[in-house]
Amino acid sequence: WIPPKHYTDHEALIDGKDKILNVDFYQQTIVRGDDKCKVIALSSIIAKFIRDFVIRKYDKVFPHYKLINNVGYGTEEHIKNIEKFGKSIFHRKSFKINKIDT
């Protein structure tokens, strides 16, 4: 595990091997950081909680995607609904579905 250290708001611990591009602060990458560092593990839990909260809000705006059932993961049902209704403004532009985006 990574021992605690004093971090400022100008530093970041990154879970994985890749640094964030075009930022002006120190970054320490940690492969499998959520297993090795309690701060990254807690941040991961908080991020997933917030993501699920936001997805539930999106489900109220776009109920036909049935996000409440799949929480936005690429399940068969979710992909079928994207094929039927197209991508919403909330879908990540970087998310590619071979049947739709080729």
Secondary structure as UniProt FT lines:
FT   TURN            9..10
FT   STRAND          11..15
FT   TURN            21..22
FT   STRAND          26..30
FT   TURN            31..32
FT   HELIX           33..36
FT   HELIX           38..61
FT   HELIX           63..65
FT   HELIX           67..70
FT   TURN            71..72
FT   HELIX           76..85
FT   TURN            89..90
FT   TURN            93..94
FT   HELIX           98..101
//
